[in-house]
Amino acid sequence: MLAPISWRVPPRHYGPWEQFVSLLTEGLVRRGVDVTLFATADSITSARLVATAPTGYSEDPGLSPKVWEALHISAVFERAAEFDLIHNSFDFLPLTYSDLVDTPVVTTIHGFSSELIVPVFEKYNARGHYVAISDSDRHARLDYVATIHHGIDMDQFEPGVGPGDYLLFFGRIHPEKGTLEAMDVAEKAELPLIIAGIIQDQDYFERFIEPRLDGERVTYVGPVGPDRRRDLLAGARALLHLVSFDEPFGFSVVEAMACGTPVIAHPRGSMPEIVRDGVNGFLVGSLEAAVVGVRAAASLDRTRVRASVERRFDSNRMVDDYLELYHRVVALDHARRAGNVA
């Protein structure tokens, strides 16, 4: 299992790719799968851990990302012959090693940071075994072996007692994530807003977000780890997820619903695959519609909100899906090698 090394596995607060790796790795180990996890040295896992980088380079500015990524990826492929399969959760760079080894490589594509990276995926398309994390995120020029939605540990999230008295923004603070829009909706809905997440765009935060923070109507609580996440999500009237890009998945959306908290989202990217309008939230086309959705959210059955994601987005279902895929890929690889021998 090849993890990113921006953050440790599992992440202390932000780190959706690392969170995915942790949930899948631990689930596989519980099923009796022999997993070697390539991640940062401070990672916590029940798998066999192999590390090069001491910690995530986003946590230690003294680490050079390119240097440690090169060392990290090479460590996996230098030992490729030891494994039945390599699961790449690192993005496109490891694909450039994949034709140099016989071991099949499954790559979970966590979205496309830019169209500029697509040529790498295209080059290795024939043997890439690509997995999309939502149907909406499938690229038209690539072939996929499966769409497998992420899962979460449902036991870590429980429904709150009822509609809370605040709205919640939970995610990285960046213009495309809709932090400012969430503030506008909360103001129009006359409800307090709590903002939680890392500041990814400092200029955006300082110019548009920070001047409106007053600790009462709008409060910023910083990055929130697992110890506070459940209570914050469960206590909200609704989660505002008014992104302006095609969101490939959205862990916070599913986590909120697992707590019984409805989600108000634009119908972009994977949101129509997750949000069931009028059941676990509302898909809205404008900020005015979002305000209407906020008011309607109080009447939604929070037990039903939880039930809408309980099976679909449980990590055990995700592990089942990947195990089935691994068996299929390994069988295809054996058939390919037999054909080559013949």
C-alpha positions as CSV (number, residue, x, y, z in Angstrom):
1,M,0.0,0.0,0.0
2,L,1.7,3.2,-1.2
3,A,0.4,6.2,0.8
4,P,1.1,9.9,0.2
5,I,3.6,11.5,2.5
6,S,2.1,15.0,2.8
7,W,0.7,13.9,6.2
8,R,1.1,10.9,8.4
9,V,-1.3,7.9,8.2
10,P,-3.9,8.4,9.7
11,P,-3.8,12.2,9.6
12,R,-3.9,14.1,12.8
13,H,-6.5,16.5,11.3
14,Y,-6.5,17.2,7.5
15,G,-5.4,14.6,5.0
16,P,-8.2,12.9,3.0
17,W,-5.9,10.6,1.0
18,E,-4.1,9.5,4.1
19,Q,-7.4,8.9,5.8
20,F,-8.5,6.7,2.9
21,V,-5.2,4.7,3.1
22,S,-5.6,4.2,6.8
23,L,-9.2,3.0,6.7
24,L,-8.4,0.6,3.8
25,T,-5.2,-0.7,5.2
26,E,-6.6,-1.4,8.7
27,G,-9.7,-3.1,7.1
28,L,-7.5,-5.3,5.0
29,V,-5.4,-6.4,7.9
30,R,-8.5,-7.3,9.9
31,R,-9.5,-9.6,7.0
32,G,-6.2,-11.4,7.3
33,V,-4.5,-9.7,4.3
34,D,-0.7,-9.4,4.6
35,V,-0.2,-5.6,4.0
36,T,3.0,-3.6,3.8
37,L,2.3,0.1,4.2
38,F,4.7,2.5,2.8
39,A,4.1,5.8,4.6
40,T,5.8,8.3,7.0
41,A,7.8,6.9,9.9
42,D,5.3,8.4,12.5
43,S,2.4,6.6,10.9
44,I,0.2,4.3,13.1
45,T,-0.8,1.0,11.6
46,S,-1.3,-2.6,12.3
47,A,0.3,-3.4,8.9
48,R,4.0,-3.8,8.3
49,L,5.3,-0.2,8.1
50,V,8.1,0.8,5.8
51,A,9.1,4.4,6.0
52,T,11.7,6.8,4.4
53,A,10.3,10.2,5.4
54,P,10.3,10.8,9.1
55,T,7.0,12.7,9.0
56,G,4.8,14.5,6.5
57,Y,6.4,17.3,4.6
58,S,3.2,19.4,5.2
59,E,3.9,19.0,8.9
60,D,7.7,19.7,8.7
61,P,8.6,22.6,6.3
62,G,12.2,21.5,6.6
63,L,11.6,18.5,4.4
64,S,11.9,18.8,0.7
65,P,8.8,17.2,-0.9
66,K,10.5,16.2,-4.2
67,V,13.4,14.5,-2.4
68,W,11.3,12.5,0.0
69,E,8.7,11.6,-2.6
70,A,11.5,10.2,-4.8
71,L,12.9,8.2,-2.0
72,H,9.5,7.0,-0.8
73,I,8.2,5.8,-4.2
74,S,11.5,4.1,-5.2
75,A,11.4,2.1,-1.9
76,V,8.2,0.5,-3.0
77,F,9.2,-0.4,-6.6
78,E,12.7,-1.7,-5.6
79,R,10.8,-4.3,-3.6
80,A,8.0,-4.9,-6.1
81,A,8.8,-8.6,-6.6
82,E,7.9,-9.2,-3.0
83,F,4.2,-8.3,-3.5
84,D,1.3,-9.8,-5.3
85,L,0.0,-6.3,-6.0
86,I,0.9,-2.7,-5.4
87,H,-1.9,-0.3,-4.5
88,N,-0.9,3.2,-5.5
89,S,-2.7,6.0,-3.6
90,F,0.0,8.5,-4.4
91,D,-1.3,10.1,-7.6
92,F,0.4,9.9,-11.0
93,L,4.1,9.9,-10.3
94,P,4.4,6.2,-9.3
95,L,2.9,5.2,-12.6
96,T,6.2,6.2,-14.2
97,Y,7.8,3.2,-12.4
98,S,5.0,0.7,-13.2
99,D,6.3,-0.5,-16.6
100,L,9.6,-1.3,-15.0
101,V,8.2,-4.1,-12.7
102,D,6.0,-7.2,-13.3
103,T,3.9,-6.6,-10.2
104,P,0.4,-5.2,-11.1
105,V,-0.4,-1.7,-9.9
106,V,-3.9,-0.6,-8.9
107,T,-4.1,3.2,-8.8
108,T,-6.9,5.0,-6.9
109,I,-7.3,8.4,-8.7
110,H,-8.3,10.9,-6.0
111,G,-9.3,13.5,-8.6
112,F,-7.2,15.6,-11.1
113,S,-5.4,18.6,-9.7
114,S,-5.1,19.8,-13.3
115,E,-5.6,18.7,-16.9
116,L,-1.8,18.9,-17.2
117,I,-1.3,15.6,-15.3
118,V,-3.7,13.6,-17.5
119,P,-1.0,12.7,-20.1
120,V,0.8,10.6,-17.5
121,F,-2.4,8.6,-16.8
122,E,-3.0,8.2,-20.5
123,K,0.5,6.8,-21.1
124,Y,0.0,4.0,-18.6
125,N,-3.7,3.5,-19.3
126,A,-3.4,0.0,-20.8
127,R,-2.0,-1.5,-17.6
128,G,-3.0,1.1,-15.0
129,H,-5.9,-0.6,-13.3
130,Y,-7.5,2.8,-12.5
131,V,-10.1,3.2,-9.8
132,A,-12.4,6.3,-9.7
133,I,-13.7,7.5,-6.4
134,S,-17.0,8.6,-8.0
135,D,-18.6,8.2,-11.3
136,S,-18.5,11.9,-11.9
137,D,-14.7,11.9,-11.6
138,R,-14.1,9.5,-14.4
139,H,-12.0,11.1,-17.1
140,A,-13.3,10.6,-20.6
141,R,-9.8,9.7,-22.0
142,L,-9.1,7.0,-19.4
143,D,-10.2,3.4,-18.8
144,Y,-11.3,2.3,-15.4
145,V,-11.6,-1.1,-13.7
146,A,-14.0,0.2,-11.1
147,T,-15.7,3.1,-9.3
148,I,-15.3,2.6,-5.6
149,H,-16.7,5.2,-3.3
150,H,-14.7,5.9,-0.2
151,G,-16.0,4.6,3.1
152,I,-15.7,5.9,6.7
153,D,-15.7,4.1,10.1
154,M,-19.4,4.4,11.0
155,D,-18.6,3.5,14.6
156,Q,-16.8,6.8,15.0
157,F,-19.9,8.8,14.1
158,E,-23.2,8.9,15.9
159,P,-26.3,11.1,15.3
160,G,-26.8,14.2,17.4
161,V,-29.8,14.8,19.6
162,G,-31.5,17.1,17.1
163,P,-31.2,20.2,14.9
164,G,-28.4,22.2,16.3
165,D,-28.3,26.0,16.7
166,Y,-25.3,26.6,14.3
167,L,-24.2,25.9,10.8
168,L,-20.9,24.3,10.0
169,F,-18.2,24.7,7.3
170,F,-15.8,21.8,7.5
171,G,-12.9,21.7,5.0
172,R,-9.8,23.5,3.7
173,I,-10.2,27.2,3.6
174,H,-9.8,28.0,-0.1
175,P,-12.0,30.0,-2.6
176,E,-13.2,26.8,-4.4
177,K,-14.4,25.2,-1.2
178,G,-17.0,27.9,-0.6
179,T,-16.0,29.3,2.8
180,L,-17.1,32.8,2.0
181,E,-20.4,31.5,0.5
182,A,-21.0,29.6,3.7
183,M,-20.6,32.8,5.7
184,D,-23.1,34.6,3.4
185,V,-25.7,31.8,3.8
186,A,-25.3,31.7,7.5
187,E,-25.8,35.5,7.7
188,K,-29.0,35.3,5.6
189,A,-30.3,32.4,7.6
190,E,-29.6,34.3,10.8
191,L,-27.6,31.4,12.3
192,P,-24.1,31.3,13.7
193,L,-21.4,29.6,11.6
194,I,-18.5,27.6,12.8
195,I,-15.6,27.2,10.4
196,A,-13.2,24.3,10.8
197,G,-10.2,23.3,8.6
198,I,-6.7,24.2,7.5
199,I,-6.0,27.5,5.9
200,Q,-4.9,26.5,2.4
201,D,-5.1,30.0,0.9
202,Q,-3.7,32.5,3.4
203,D,-4.4,35.6,1.3
204,Y,-8.1,34.5,0.8
205,F,-8.4,33.9,4.6
206,E,-6.9,37.3,5.5
207,R,-8.8,39.3,2.9
208,F,-12.3,37.7,3.0
209,I,-12.7,35.4,6.1
210,E,-10.7,36.9,9.0
211,P,-12.4,40.4,8.9
212,R,-15.8,38.8,9.5
213,L,-14.7,36.6,12.4
214,D,-16.3,37.8,15.6
215,G,-16.4,34.7,17.8
216,E,-20.2,34.8,18.0
217,R,-21.8,35.0,14.6
218,V,-18.8,33.5,12.8
219,T,-16.1,31.5,14.6
220,Y,-13.0,29.8,13.3
221,V,-11.8,26.9,15.4
222,G,-8.8,25.8,13.2
223,P,-8.1,22.3,12.0
224,V,-10.1,19.7,13.9
225,G,-8.9,16.2,14.6
226,P,-10.9,13.0,15.2
227,D,-11.3,13.8,18.9
228,R,-13.5,16.8,18.2
229,R,-14.9,16.0,14.7
230,R,-17.9,13.9,15.7
231,D,-19.3,16.4,18.3
232,L,-18.8,19.3,15.9
233,L,-20.5,17.5,13.0
234,A,-23.3,16.0,15.2
235,G,-24.2,19.4,16.8
236,A,-24.7,21.3,13.6
237,R,-28.1,22.3,12.0
238,A,-26.5,21.5,8.6
239,L,-23.1,21.3,6.9
240,L,-22.6,23.9,4.2
241,H,-20.6,22.4,1.3
242,L,-21.1,25.1,-1.4
243,V,-18.0,24.2,-3.5
244,S,-17.3,25.9,-6.9
245,F,-15.5,22.9,-8.4
246,D,-16.4,19.3,-9.3
247,E,-15.7,17.7,-5.9
248,P,-14.4,14.1,-6.5
249,F,-15.8,12.8,-3.2
250,G,-16.0,14.7,0.1
251,F,-15.3,12.9,3.3
252,S,-16.9,15.6,5.5
253,V,-20.2,15.3,3.6
254,V,-20.5,11.6,4.5
255,E,-19.2,12.1,8.0
256,A,-21.8,14.8,8.6
257,M,-24.6,12.5,7.4
258,A,-23.3,9.7,9.5
259,C,-23.9,12.0,12.4
260,G,-27.4,12.6,11.2
261,T,-26.6,16.2,10.0
262,P,-28.0,17.2,6.6
263,V,-25.8,18.7,4.0
264,I,-26.5,21.7,1.8
265,A,-24.4,21.4,-1.4
266,H,-24.2,22.5,-5.0
267,P,-25.0,19.7,-7.4
268,R,-21.4,19.5,-8.7
269,G,-19.1,16.5,-9.1
270,S,-19.9,13.6,-6.8
271,M,-22.5,15.5,-4.7
272,P,-25.5,14.1,-6.6
273,E,-24.1,10.6,-5.9
274,I,-24.0,11.3,-2.2
275,V,-26.7,13.8,-1.4
276,R,-30.3,12.5,-1.7
277,D,-32.3,15.7,-2.1
278,G,-34.9,16.0,0.6
279,V,-33.7,12.9,2.4
280,N,-30.2,13.7,3.8
281,G,-29.8,17.2,2.6
282,F,-30.5,19.5,-0.3
283,L,-28.8,20.1,-3.7
284,V,-29.1,23.8,-4.4
285,G,-28.3,26.0,-7.4
286,S,-27.9,29.4,-5.6
287,L,-27.2,30.9,-2.2
288,E,-30.8,31.9,-1.9
289,A,-31.8,28.3,-2.4
290,A,-29.2,27.3,0.2
291,V,-30.9,29.5,2.7
292,V,-34.2,27.8,2.0
293,G,-32.4,24.5,2.4
294,V,-31.0,25.5,5.8
295,R,-34.5,26.3,7.0
296,A,-35.9,23.0,5.7
297,A,-33.0,21.0,7.1
298,A,-34.4,21.3,10.7
299,S,-37.4,19.2,9.7
300,L,-35.3,16.3,8.2
301,D,-35.3,13.0,10.2
302,R,-31.7,12.7,11.5
303,T,-32.0,9.0,11.9
304,R,-33.0,8.7,8.3
305,V,-30.1,11.0,7.3
306,R,-27.7,8.5,9.0
307,A,-29.5,5.5,7.4
308,S,-29.0,6.9,4.0
309,V,-25.2,6.5,4.2
310,E,-24.8,3.7,6.7
311,R,-24.3,0.9,4.2
312,R,-23.4,2.9,1.1
313,F,-20.4,4.6,2.6
314,D,-19.2,2.2,5.3
315,S,-15.5,1.3,5.3
316,N,-16.3,-2.4,5.4
317,R,-18.1,-2.1,2.1
318,M,-15.1,-0.2,0.7
319,V,-12.8,-3.0,1.8
320,D,-15.1,-5.6,0.3
321,D,-15.0,-3.8,-3.0
322,Y,-11.2,-3.5,-3.1
323,L,-10.7,-7.1,-2.1
324,E,-12.9,-8.2,-5.0
325,L,-10.9,-5.9,-7.3
326,Y,-7.5,-7.2,-6.1
327,H,-8.5,-10.8,-6.8
328,R,-9.7,-9.8,-10.3
329,V,-6.5,-7.8,-11.1
330,V,-4.2,-10.6,-9.8
331,A,-6.1,-13.2,-11.9
332,L,-5.8,-11.0,-15.0
333,D,-2.1,-10.6,-14.3
334,H,-1.7,-14.4,-14.0
335,A,-3.5,-14.8,-17.3
336,R,-1.4,-12.2,-19.0
337,R,1.8,-13.9,-17.8
338,A,0.6,-17.3,-18.9
339,G,-0.2,-15.8,-22.4
340,N,3.3,-14.4,-22.6
341,V,4.8,-17.7,-21.7
342,A,2.8,-19.5,-24.4
